[in-house]
Amino acid sequence: MELQYWIWIAVGLSFSLYIGIAIWSRAGSTKEFYVAGGGVHPIANGMATAADWMSAASFISMAGIISLGGYDGSVYLMGWTGGYVLLALLLAPYLRKFGKFTVPDFIGDRYYSNTARSVAVFCALIISFTYIAGQMRGVGVVFSRYLEVDIVTGVLIGMGIVLFYAVLGGMKGITYTQVAQYCVLIFAFMVPAIYISFLLTGNVIPQLGFGSSGADGVYLLDKLDGLHRELGFHEYTSGSKSMLDVFCITMALMVGTAGLPHVIVRFFTVKKVSDARKSAGWALLFIAVLYTTAPAIAVFSRTNLIETVKNQPYEEMPEWFDKWETTGLLSFTDKNEDGLIQYTADTKTNELTVDADIMVLANPEIAQLPNWVIALLAAGALAAALSTAAGLLLVISSAVSHDLLKKMLMPKISERGELIAARIAATGAVCLAGYFGINPPGFVAATVALAFGLAASSFFPAIILGIFSSRTNKEGAVSGMIVGVSLMLFYMLKFKFDWFGGGTKADWWFGISPEGFGSIAMIANFAVTLLVSQQTASPSKYIQELVVNIRKP
């Protein structure tokens, strides 16, 4: 059967499953809309959390970055994995015990201030829209290649699907849809990895395969290092980033994970405090399946790509090359007009441009796997992007309807009115997210990494100090969040989007990239929060007792 038929079958069946679950689990109350009724089983919640977490950045872009960057790309792997350990130990059980619907709700009540709540709402919206930009780009990439429609049409289709089950089902619909999406995406990620691992090394376990030797007896990583040296790239297993930048990026991704509102809200959906910690443990286990496989896929795809294109006639390139060229994510410019593809590290002689976001998606095609495997991967990539997009849309809608309207502007609004407002807010958010998908700001993982920096610089200090420091007051928390997020936004806009006069890599402060600057902004947040709290009045006795009570088993 032709590839296009397989793709329509795989995507059609998976989308039908998501829509069916949304109809079955539609929300009938605000509690079901915001926290799925608070009765989700820890294993199901762990699976939904994993799907919520493993976005297009994890599925599509992370292995692509490792594939093109080698050791430098592994910083994403370390940071995003370590973040869940931090979340399980320091935040999940305490936030569940506090019992609020959203992160701004926690900050507003803990710091007894609508000003703190307003700043938190602003931060939640900025983080969520930055994050969702990456997801909608992922949707556009997958649709434009596999469904052979233009990116605008692809994004509109994705918007329609997400809007349906997010608006209809709220957190209840999203939770059970994400359980199904996890099953789809992990199966889709693992099948090509197992297949290619066996073809290249004879080992069916990808985690072991990429450290094994191929048919020629040469270890795969040694072979890839040799190919890199031959093409002028730095060795695959060595890095070019400074140790300080690696540390800062890893730290920003870790603490950013622990501050992401769409991840934190998942721990409000379980029955009791102990279930929150269990959910985090299950989520880490489910995530580890994909995250330990990503480096293997990176090595397989990089090796196959170089061997397929190196010094080969352009006219003899296989069909997949032409298909990806039409998306604009792969391009060839014959600079010396000899008809051969020159792929080198030297920009003056290099004739091939490869976008990191295609490495995972093109991998089965490069390895000439069966069409049904390629179709399965397309369905999995869409599941990854749409599951996270849905979680982010809920954060945006709840920030507007619950934190802004219910808690501040219209405290007497009825539950039905609040539910309508949440659905209207979600609809508006989908439209804005669609704009980002059509006009993407960068490749998926880089855009998402900036969201982690924003979360690290704004929410993490306020949440940690809110749980473990009874002396921290509203003045300190508000000042810290404003300084932290403002610093991160300035650095991000200056060095990533060329605002405020722009700047080059040589101008980075302390040599730290925009993806890692969240660590510096976070430290500034902590310092300002603690300093201002010490110079102003202590919280009331009630708030101090509340903080102590949160930490009691």
C-alpha positions as CSV (number, residue, x, y, z in Angstrom):
1,M,0.0,0.0,0.0
2,E,1.2,3.5,-0.8
3,L,2.6,5.7,2.0
4,Q,-0.1,8.3,1.7
5,Y,-2.8,5.8,2.3
6,W,-1.0,4.4,5.4
7,I,-0.6,7.9,6.8
8,W,-4.3,8.8,6.4
9,I,-5.3,5.5,8.1
10,A,-2.9,6.0,11.0
11,V,-3.7,9.6,11.6
12,G,-7.4,9.1,11.0
13,L,-7.7,6.3,13.5
14,S,-5.7,8.1,16.1
15,F,-7.7,11.3,15.7
16,S,-11.0,9.3,15.9
17,L,-9.8,7.8,19.1
18,Y,-9.0,11.2,20.6
19,I,-12.4,12.7,19.6
20,G,-14.3,9.6,20.9
21,I,-12.5,9.9,24.3
22,A,-13.3,13.7,24.4
23,I,-17.0,13.0,23.9
24,W,-17.1,10.2,26.5
25,S,-15.2,12.3,29.1
26,R,-16.7,15.8,28.5
27,A,-16.6,18.1,31.6
28,G,-19.8,19.0,33.3
29,S,-18.4,21.2,36.1
30,T,-15.5,23.6,36.7
31,K,-13.7,21.0,38.9
32,E,-13.9,18.5,36.0
33,F,-12.8,21.2,33.6
34,Y,-9.8,22.4,35.7
35,V,-8.6,19.2,37.5
36,A,-10.5,16.3,36.0
37,G,-12.7,16.0,39.1
38,G,-9.6,15.3,41.3
39,G,-10.0,11.5,41.0
40,V,-7.5,10.3,38.4
41,H,-5.5,7.1,39.2
42,P,-1.7,7.7,39.7
43,I,-0.7,5.4,36.8
44,A,-3.2,7.0,34.4
45,N,-2.1,10.5,35.7
46,G,1.6,9.5,35.2
47,M,0.9,8.4,31.7
48,A,-1.0,11.6,31.0
49,T,1.7,13.7,32.6
50,A,4.3,11.9,30.4
51,A,2.3,12.7,27.2
52,D,1.7,16.3,28.4
53,W,5.5,16.6,29.0
54,M,6.8,14.8,25.9
55,S,5.8,17.5,23.4
56,A,6.9,18.0,19.9
57,A,10.2,19.2,21.3
58,S,10.8,15.8,22.9
59,F,9.4,13.7,20.1
60,I,10.6,15.6,17.0
61,S,13.3,18.0,18.0
62,M,15.4,16.7,20.9
63,A,16.8,13.7,19.1
64,G,17.3,16.1,16.1
65,I,19.4,18.5,18.1
66,I,21.5,15.6,19.6
67,S,21.8,14.2,16.0
68,L,23.2,17.5,14.6
69,G,25.0,18.8,17.7
70,G,26.2,15.5,19.2
71,Y,27.4,16.0,22.8
72,D,26.2,19.6,22.9
73,G,22.7,18.5,22.2
74,S,22.7,16.1,25.2
75,V,22.2,19.1,27.5
76,Y,18.5,19.0,26.7
77,L,18.3,15.3,27.7
78,M,20.0,16.0,31.0
79,G,18.0,19.0,31.9
80,W,14.5,17.8,31.0
81,T,15.0,14.4,32.7
82,G,16.5,15.9,35.9
83,G,13.6,18.3,36.1
84,Y,11.2,15.6,36.9
85,V,13.2,14.3,39.8
86,L,13.2,17.9,41.2
87,L,9.5,18.1,40.7
88,A,8.7,14.8,42.4
89,L,10.9,15.6,45.5
90,L,10.3,19.3,46.0
91,L,6.9,20.4,44.6
92,A,4.3,17.8,43.6
93,P,3.1,16.6,47.0
94,Y,3.1,20.0,48.6
95,L,1.2,21.7,45.8
96,R,-1.4,18.9,45.9
97,K,-1.8,19.3,49.6
98,F,-2.4,23.0,49.1
99,G,-5.3,22.0,46.9
100,K,-5.7,24.8,44.4
101,F,-6.6,24.6,40.7
102,T,-3.7,26.5,39.2
103,V,-0.2,27.9,39.8
104,P,-1.5,31.6,39.9
105,D,-4.1,30.3,42.4
106,F,-1.4,29.0,44.7
107,I,0.7,32.1,44.4
108,G,-2.3,34.4,44.9
109,D,-3.4,32.6,48.1
110,R,0.1,31.8,49.5
111,Y,1.2,35.4,49.1
112,Y,-2.3,36.8,50.1
113,S,-2.3,39.3,47.2
114,N,-4.2,39.9,44.0
115,T,-1.1,41.7,42.7
116,A,0.9,38.5,43.1
117,R,-1.9,36.6,41.4
118,S,-1.9,39.1,38.5
119,V,1.8,38.8,38.0
120,A,1.5,35.0,38.1
121,V,-1.3,35.1,35.5
122,F,0.9,37.3,33.2
123,C,3.8,34.8,33.6
124,A,1.6,31.8,33.0
125,L,0.4,33.3,29.8
126,I,3.8,34.3,28.5
127,I,5.3,30.9,29.3
128,S,2.3,29.0,27.8
129,F,2.3,31.0,24.6
130,T,6.1,30.7,24.1
131,Y,5.8,26.9,24.7
132,I,2.8,26.4,22.5
133,A,4.5,28.2,19.6
134,G,6.9,25.2,19.4
135,Q,4.0,22.7,19.5
136,M,2.1,24.3,16.7
137,R,5.3,24.5,14.6
138,G,5.6,20.8,15.2
139,V,2.1,20.2,14.0
140,G,2.8,22.3,10.9
141,V,6.0,20.4,10.1
142,V,4.3,17.0,10.4
143,F,1.2,18.0,8.4
144,S,3.1,19.7,5.6
145,R,5.3,16.7,5.0
146,Y,3.1,13.7,5.6
147,L,-0.4,14.9,4.6
148,E,1.1,16.9,1.7
149,V,-0.8,20.0,2.5
150,D,0.6,23.5,3.1
151,I,1.6,24.4,6.6
152,V,-1.4,26.8,7.0
153,T,-3.9,24.1,6.2
154,G,-2.0,21.6,8.5
155,V,-2.0,24.0,11.4
156,L,-5.7,24.7,11.0
157,I,-6.6,21.0,11.0
158,G,-4.5,20.6,14.2
159,M,-6.2,23.6,15.8
160,G,-9.6,22.1,15.1
161,I,-8.8,18.8,16.7
162,V,-7.2,20.4,19.8
163,L,-10.0,22.9,20.2
164,F,-12.6,20.1,20.1
165,Y,-11.3,18.0,22.9
166,A,-9.8,20.8,25.0
167,V,-12.9,23.0,25.0
168,L,-15.4,20.1,25.3
169,G,-13.6,18.0,27.9
170,G,-11.4,20.4,29.8
171,M,-8.8,18.6,32.0
172,K,-11.0,15.5,32.2
173,G,-11.1,15.1,28.5
174,I,-7.5,16.1,28.1
175,T,-6.3,13.6,30.8
176,Y,-7.8,10.5,29.2
177,T,-7.0,11.7,25.7
178,Q,-3.4,12.1,26.8
179,V,-3.3,8.5,28.1
180,A,-4.2,7.4,24.6
181,Q,-1.7,9.8,23.1
182,Y,1.1,8.5,25.2
183,C,0.4,4.9,24.0
184,V,0.4,6.1,20.4
185,L,3.5,8.3,20.6
186,I,5.7,5.8,22.5
187,F,4.8,3.0,20.2
188,A,5.5,5.2,17.2
189,F,8.8,6.3,18.6
190,M,10.0,2.9,19.6
191,V,9.1,0.8,16.6
192,P,11.4,2.7,14.1
193,A,14.2,2.8,16.7
194,I,14.0,-1.0,17.3
195,Y,13.8,-1.6,13.5
196,I,16.9,0.5,12.7
197,S,18.9,-0.7,15.6
198,F,18.5,-4.2,14.4
199,L,19.4,-3.3,10.8
200,L,22.5,-1.3,11.8
201,T,23.9,-3.4,14.7
202,G,21.8,-6.6,15.0
203,N,20.7,-5.5,18.4
204,V,16.9,-5.0,18.9
205,I,17.4,-2.8,22.0
206,P,18.2,0.8,20.7
207,Q,19.8,1.8,24.0
208,L,22.4,-0.9,23.6
209,G,22.5,-0.8,19.8
210,F,24.0,2.7,19.5
211,G,26.9,1.6,21.7
212,S,27.5,-1.5,19.6
213,S,29.4,-2.3,16.5
214,G,28.0,-2.5,13.0
215,A,28.4,-5.2,10.3
216,D,31.9,-3.8,9.6
217,G,33.0,-4.4,13.2
218,V,33.4,-0.7,13.9
219,Y,31.6,0.8,16.9
220,L,28.8,3.0,15.7
221,L,30.0,6.1,17.7
222,D,33.6,5.6,16.5
223,K,32.3,5.5,13.0
224,L,30.2,8.6,13.4
225,D,33.2,10.5,15.0
226,G,35.2,9.5,11.9
227,L,32.5,10.7,9.5
228,H,32.3,14.0,11.4
229,R,36.1,14.5,11.2
230,E,36.0,13.8,7.5
231,L,33.4,16.5,6.9
232,G,35.0,19.0,9.2
233,F,32.5,18.9,12.0
234,H,33.7,18.6,15.6
235,E,33.7,15.0,16.9
236,Y,30.2,13.8,17.7
237,T,31.1,12.6,21.2
238,S,32.9,15.9,22.1
239,G,31.3,19.3,22.8
240,S,31.9,22.9,21.8
241,K,29.8,24.7,24.4
242,S,31.5,26.2,27.5
243,M,31.1,24.3,30.8
244,L,29.3,27.4,32.3
245,D,26.8,27.5,29.4
246,V,26.2,23.7,29.7
247,F,25.6,24.1,33.4
248,C,23.3,27.1,33.0
249,I,21.2,25.4,30.2
250,T,20.9,22.2,32.3
251,M,19.9,24.2,35.4
252,A,17.4,26.3,33.5
253,L,15.7,23.2,31.9
254,M,15.6,21.4,35.3
255,V,14.1,24.2,37.4
256,G,12.0,25.3,34.4
257,T,10.4,21.9,34.4
258,A,9.5,22.3,38.1
259,G,7.9,25.7,37.3
260,L,5.9,24.9,34.2
261,P,2.2,25.5,34.9
262,H,0.8,22.9,32.5
263,V,3.0,20.2,34.2
264,I,2.3,21.3,37.8
265,V,-1.5,21.4,37.3
266,R,-1.4,17.6,36.5
267,F,-0.7,16.9,40.2
268,F,-4.0,18.6,41.2
269,T,-5.9,15.9,39.4
270,V,-5.2,13.0,41.8
271,K,-7.2,12.0,44.9
272,K,-4.6,12.5,47.6
273,V,-1.2,13.8,48.4
274,S,0.6,10.5,48.2
275,D,-0.8,9.9,44.8
276,A,0.9,13.1,43.5
277,R,4.3,11.7,44.4
278,K,3.4,8.3,42.8
279,S,2.2,10.1,39.7
280,A,5.6,11.8,39.4
281,G,7.4,8.5,39.8
282,W,5.2,6.8,37.1
283,A,5.7,9.8,34.8
284,L,9.4,9.6,35.1
285,L,9.3,5.9,34.3
286,F,7.2,6.5,31.2
287,I,9.3,9.5,30.1
288,A,12.5,7.5,30.5
289,V,11.4,5.0,27.8
290,L,11.6,7.8,25.2
291,Y,14.4,9.8,26.7
292,T,16.8,6.8,26.9
293,T,16.0,6.0,23.3
294,A,16.5,9.5,21.8
295,P,20.3,9.4,21.8
296,A,20.2,6.1,19.9
297,I,17.8,7.6,17.3
298,A,20.1,10.6,17.0
299,V,23.1,8.4,16.2
300,F,21.2,6.2,13.8
301,S,19.7,9.1,11.8
302,R,23.0,11.1,11.7
303,T,24.9,8.1,10.4
304,N,22.3,7.2,7.8
305,L,22.0,10.8,6.6
306,I,25.7,11.3,6.1
307,E,26.2,8.0,4.3
308,T,23.2,8.7,2.1
309,V,24.0,12.2,0.9
310,K,27.9,12.4,1.2
311,N,29.3,13.2,-2.3
312,Q,26.2,11.6,-4.0
313,P,24.7,12.9,-7.2
314,Y,21.8,15.2,-6.5
315,E,19.8,13.7,-9.3
316,E,20.0,10.2,-7.8
317,M,18.7,11.2,-4.4
318,P,15.7,9.0,-3.2
319,E,12.1,10.2,-3.1
320,W,12.2,11.2,0.6
321,F,14.8,13.9,-0.2
322,D,12.5,15.6,-2.7
323,K,9.6,15.4,-0.3
324,W,11.5,17.1,2.5
325,E,12.8,19.7,0.1
326,T,9.3,20.8,-0.7
327,T,8.8,21.6,3.0
328,G,11.7,24.0,3.0
329,L,13.3,22.1,5.9
330,L,15.9,20.5,3.7
331,S,17.7,22.4,0.9
332,F,20.5,21.8,-1.6
333,T,22.5,24.6,-3.4
334,D,25.0,23.4,-6.0
335,K,27.7,26.0,-5.4
336,N,30.4,24.4,-7.5
337,E,27.9,23.1,-10.1
338,D,29.3,19.6,-10.2
339,G,25.9,17.9,-9.4
340,L,27.3,16.3,-6.3
341,I,26.1,17.0,-2.7
342,Q,29.0,18.6,-0.7
343,Y,28.0,18.3,3.0
344,T,30.7,19.9,5.2
345,A,31.1,22.1,8.3
346,D,32.6,24.9,6.2
347,T,29.7,27.3,5.3
348,K,31.6,28.5,2.2
349,T,31.6,25.0,0.6
350,N,28.6,23.4,2.3
351,E,25.7,22.8,-0.1
352,L,23.2,21.0,2.1
353,T,21.1,22.7,4.8
354,V,19.3,20.3,7.2
355,D,16.7,21.5,9.8
356,A,17.1,19.7,13.2
357,D,13.3,19.1,13.2
358,I,13.4,16.6,10.3
359,M,15.9,14.2,11.7
360,V,13.5,12.0,13.7
361,L,10.7,12.2,11.1
362,A,12.9,11.5,8.1
363,N,14.8,8.7,9.9
364,P,12.6,5.8,8.8
365,E,12.5,7.1,5.2
366,I,16.3,7.4,5.1
367,A,16.6,3.9,6.4
368,Q,14.0,2.7,3.9
369,L,11.7,1.2,6.5
370,P,8.2,-0.1,5.4
371,N,5.5,2.6,4.8
372,W,3.4,1.5,7.8
373,V,6.3,2.4,10.1
374,I,6.6,5.9,8.5
375,A,2.9,6.4,8.9
376,L,3.0,5.3,12.5
377,L,5.7,7.9,13.2
378,A,3.6,10.6,11.7
379,A,0.7,9.7,14.0
380,G,3.0,9.7,17.0
381,A,4.5,13.1,16.2
382,L,1.0,14.6,16.0
383,A,0.0,12.9,19.3
384,A,3.1,14.5,21.0
385,A,2.4,18.0,19.7
386,L,-1.3,17.9,20.2
387,S,-1.2,16.4,23.8
388,T,1.1,19.2,25.1
389,A,-0.8,21.9,23.1
390,A,-4.0,20.8,24.8
391,G,-2.4,21.0,28.3
392,L,-1.1,24.5,27.6
393,L,-4.5,25.7,26.3
394,L,-6.0,24.6,29.6
395,V,-3.5,26.6,31.5
396,I,-4.3,29.7,29.4
397,S,-8.0,29.3,29.7
398,S,-7.9,28.6,33.5
399,A,-5.6,31.6,34.0
400,V,-8.2,33.9,32.3
401,S,-11.5,32.3,33.6
402,H,-10.5,31.2,37.1
403,D,-7.6,33.4,38.2
404,L,-8.5,36.6,36.4
405,L,-12.3,36.5,36.3
406,K,-13.4,34.4,39.2
407,K,-10.7,35.4,41.7
408,M,-10.3,39.1,40.8
409,L,-12.7,40.8,38.4
410,M,-16.0,38.9,38.8
411,P,-15.9,37.0,42.1
412,K,-19.7,36.4,42.0
413,I,-19.7,34.7,38.5
414,S,-21.7,31.5,38.5
415,E,-20.0,28.1,37.8
416,R,-21.8,27.9,34.5
417,G,-20.5,31.4,33.6
418,E,-17.0,30.5,34.6
419,L,-17.1,27.3,32.5
420,I,-18.3,29.3,29.4
421,A,-15.5,31.9,30.0
422,A,-13.0,29.1,30.2
423,R,-14.1,27.7,26.9
424,I,-14.1,31.1,25.2
425,A,-10.6,31.7,26.5
426,A,-9.5,28.3,25.2
427,T,-10.9,29.2,21.8
428,G,-9.0,32.5,21.7
429,A,-5.8,30.8,22.8
430,V,-6.2,28.2,20.0
431,C,-6.4,31.0,17.4
432,L,-3.3,32.8,18.7
433,A,-1.5,29.4,18.9
434,G,-2.4,28.8,15.3
435,Y,-0.8,32.2,14.3
436,F,2.5,31.0,16.0
437,G,2.3,27.7,14.1
438,I,1.9,29.6,10.8
439,N,4.6,32.1,11.7
440,P,7.0,30.1,13.8
441,P,9.7,31.9,15.8
442,G,12.4,29.1,15.5
443,F,12.9,25.4,15.6
444,V,10.8,23.5,18.1
445,A,13.2,22.7,20.9
446,A,14.9,26.1,20.9
447,T,11.5,27.8,21.2
448,V,10.4,25.5,24.0
449,A,13.7,25.9,25.8
450,L,13.0,29.6,26.1
451,A,9.7,28.8,27.8
452,F,11.7,26.8,30.4
453,G,13.9,29.8,31.0
454,L,10.8,32.0,31.6
455,A,9.4,29.4,34.0
456,A,12.7,29.2,35.9
457,S,13.0,32.9,36.2
458,S,9.4,33.6,37.3
459,F,7.6,30.7,39.0
460,F,10.2,28.4,40.5
461,P,11.6,30.8,43.2
462,A,8.1,31.9,44.2
463,I,6.8,28.3,44.5
464,I,9.9,26.9,46.3
465,L,10.0,29.8,48.8
466,G,6.2,29.7,49.1
467,I,6.5,26.0,50.3
468,F,9.8,26.1,52.4
469,S,10.1,29.7,53.7
470,S,7.3,31.0,56.0
471,R,9.2,34.4,56.1
472,T,8.8,35.1,52.4
473,N,6.1,37.7,51.9
474,K,4.0,39.2,49.1
475,E,6.3,42.2,48.5
476,G,9.3,39.9,48.0
477,A,7.5,37.4,45.8
478,V,6.0,40.1,43.5
479,S,9.4,42.0,43.2
480,G,11.3,38.8,42.5
481,M,8.9,37.5,39.8
482,I,8.9,40.9,38.1
483,V,12.7,41.2,38.1
484,G,13.3,37.6,37.1
485,V,10.8,37.4,34.2
486,S,11.7,40.9,33.0
487,L,15.4,40.0,32.9
488,M,14.7,36.8,31.0
489,L,12.4,38.5,28.5
490,F,15.0,41.3,27.8
491,Y,17.8,38.8,27.2
492,M,15.6,36.5,25.1
493,L,14.3,39.3,22.9
494,K,17.7,40.9,22.5
495,F,19.8,37.8,21.6
496,K,17.1,35.6,20.1
497,F,14.9,38.0,18.3
498,D,17.3,41.0,17.7
499,W,15.3,43.5,19.7
500,F,17.0,46.4,21.6
501,G,19.8,46.6,19.0
502,G,20.3,42.8,18.8
503,G,23.5,41.1,19.6
504,T,25.8,38.3,18.5
505,K,27.1,35.2,20.3
506,A,30.2,37.2,21.2
507,D,28.0,39.7,23.1
508,W,26.3,37.0,25.4
509,W,26.7,37.9,29.1
510,F,29.3,35.7,30.7
511,G,29.1,33.6,27.5
512,I,25.7,32.2,28.5
513,S,23.2,31.5,25.7
514,P,19.5,32.7,25.8
515,E,18.5,29.0,26.5
516,G,20.6,29.0,29.7
517,F,20.0,32.6,30.9
518,G,17.0,31.5,32.8
519,S,19.4,30.2,35.5
520,I,20.9,33.7,36.0
521,A,17.4,35.3,36.0
522,M,16.3,32.7,38.5
523,I,19.2,33.6,40.8
524,A,18.2,37.3,40.5
525,N,14.6,36.4,41.4
526,F,15.7,34.5,44.5
527,A,18.0,37.3,45.6
528,V,15.4,40.1,45.2
529,T,12.7,38.0,46.8
530,L,14.7,37.2,49.9
531,L,16.2,40.7,50.2
532,V,12.8,42.5,49.9
533,S,11.1,40.0,52.2
534,Q,13.7,40.7,54.9
535,Q,13.2,44.5,54.6
536,T,9.4,44.4,54.8
537,A,6.8,43.1,57.2
538,S,6.5,39.4,57.9
539,P,3.4,37.5,56.6
540,S,0.5,37.0,59.1
541,K,0.6,34.2,61.6
542,Y,-2.1,32.4,59.6
543,I,0.0,32.4,56.4
544,Q,3.1,31.2,58.4
545,E,1.1,28.4,59.9
546,L,-0.3,27.5,56.5
547,V,3.2,27.1,55.1
548,V,4.3,24.9,58.0
549,N,1.1,22.8,57.5
550,I,1.8,22.3,53.8
551,R,4.9,20.4,54.7
552,K,3.4,18.1,57.3
553,P,3.0,14.5,56.1
